[in-house]
Amino acid sequence: MKTRLFYIDYIRLFLCCVVIFHHTAIGFGASGGWYYYSPTRLEGLSQLLYSILMGIDQSYFMSLFFFVSALFTPQSLERKGVTGFLRDRFFRLVVPMLLYIFVLNPILIWYIYPSAGYECQLGPLWFVFSLLFFELSYILIRKAHLTIPPIRVNTRSMSIFALSTGLLAFTLRIFTRTNESFMGITLANFILYIAMYAMGIIAARQNLLDSLSLRRSSKWLLFAALWIFIMLASTNDNIENTSGGFNITSLAYSLWEAVSCVAISYSLLTVGKRFLNVSHPLFESLAADSFIAFVIHPFPVVWLTMVMEDTHICPELLIPITSILAIVLSLTIAHTIRCLCHRMNYKWV
């Protein structure tokens, strides 16, 4: 982990774009929760297909976000010490989170619903809140000097990881469902988040990224694709059961989600390491802007959704068009903010 991993920066940028696409699609009728739902909505087969795509996104994108965030935590903590690490996290994560909760979120709510009162929410910054909790937990656990035996990345270890996390997620979802949240935090999804963050820490300490294999990634992608049909066949036209409960649909969905997370995350890391681990000024700059873009993206997404819904274009096309515009606008605003912060000598962006 001593050399610069350019492909990790590019994966972070890609995940930011997926988040923007994901929330745009939900705004136009795909399944999921969001600030604003357009009256121009998907229907029938289109809604089903986009909702399946949202499920595929959900299976890996936030889990992989936690993984790549964890990759640099051990090295950063050792280099800066606990005090320096916490100070860095305060300015990089806590300040933006508080700004969003108490300023940006109320403004966005007022823009969408002018009659609404002052409302504080985490919004997409639930990720930052959770990441801070994970990092504080890692600092405490690190003091216990636990020894983790060497892990080999192979089909057996990946299968054990997918099976165990899938079963744990199924068990958790008996008590709390994926359509239940508090302050934007969906506890039913946290098994994979915790597991992927822990794997990021282990990967950093044991250099697991050195053993990635393109051949293995293709096999897992095929397996995840085939499992979709098994999962859909188990629904018996009762798609609501995928959110949880003690039923075969929830079990099939939880296992598929874990398999999909492993397959897609492993494949993105493998392809990135093999083909994209090179310096590129444009993509490096965009990657540096990606966190700010993640923080402010609800504003471009909501505004563009409202603007584009009056164009009388079918929602199937509105989603990709609006997503591209929202990505460009979010990154442009983020770059402007980052430049202003640097001029004000705020170096934590």
URGI-V124942 format. One record per backbone hydrogen bond with DSSP energy under -1.0 kcal/mol. NH is the residue of the N-H (numbers start at 1). CO is the residue of the C=O. If there is no record, write none. Layout:
NH|CO  NH|CO
//
This chain:
6|4  9|5  10|6  11|7  12|8  13|9  14|10  15|11  16|12  17|13  18|14  19|15  20|16  21|17  22|18  23|19  24|20  25|21  26|22  27|23  28|24  29|26  30|25  38|27  41|39  42|28  46|43  48|44  49|45  50|46  51|47  52|48  53|49  54|50  55|51  56|52  57|53  58|54  59|55  60|57  61|57  64|60  65|61  66|62  67|63  68|64  69|65  70|66  71|67  73|70  76|72  77|73  78|74  79|75  80|76  81|77  85|81  86|82  87|83  88|84  89|85  90|86  91|87  92|88  93|89  94|89  95|90  97|93  98|94  99|95  100|96  101|97  102|98  103|99  104|99  105|100  107|103  108|104  109|105  110|106  111|107  112|108  113|109  116|113  125|122  126|123  127|124  129|125  130|126  131|127  132|128  133|129  134|130  135|131  136|132  137|133  138|134  139|135  140|136  141|137  142|138  144|141  145|142  154|152  158|154  159|155  160|156  161|157  162|158  163|159  164|160  165|161  166|162  167|163  168|164  169|165  170|166  171|167  172|168  173|169  174|171  175|172  176|172  178|243  180|177  182|185  185|182  189|186  190|187  193|189  194|190  195|191  196|192  197|193  198|194  199|195  200|196  201|197  202|198  203|199  204|200  205|201  206|202  208|203  210|207  211|208  217|213  218|214  219|215  220|216  221|217  222|218  223|219  224|220  225|221  226|222  227|223  228|224  230|226  231|227  232|228  233|229  234|230  235|232  238|235  241|238  242|239  243|240  244|241  245|173  247|245  251|247  252|248  253|249  254|250  255|251  256|252  257|253  258|254  259|255  260|256  261|257  262|258  263|259  264|260  265|261  266|262  267|263  268|264  269|265  270|266  271|267  272|268  273|269  274|270  275|271  276|272  278|276  284|280  285|281  286|282  287|283  288|284  289|285  293|289  294|290  295|291  296|292  297|293  299|296  301|297  302|298  303|299  304|300  305|301  306|302  307|303  308|304  309|305  310|307  311|308  317|314  318|314  319|315  321|317  322|318  323|319  324|320  325|321  326|322  327|323  328|324  329|325  330|326  331|327  332|328  333|329  334|330  335|331  336|332  337|333  338|334  339|335  340|336  341|337  342|338  343|339  344|340  345|342  346|341  347|345
//
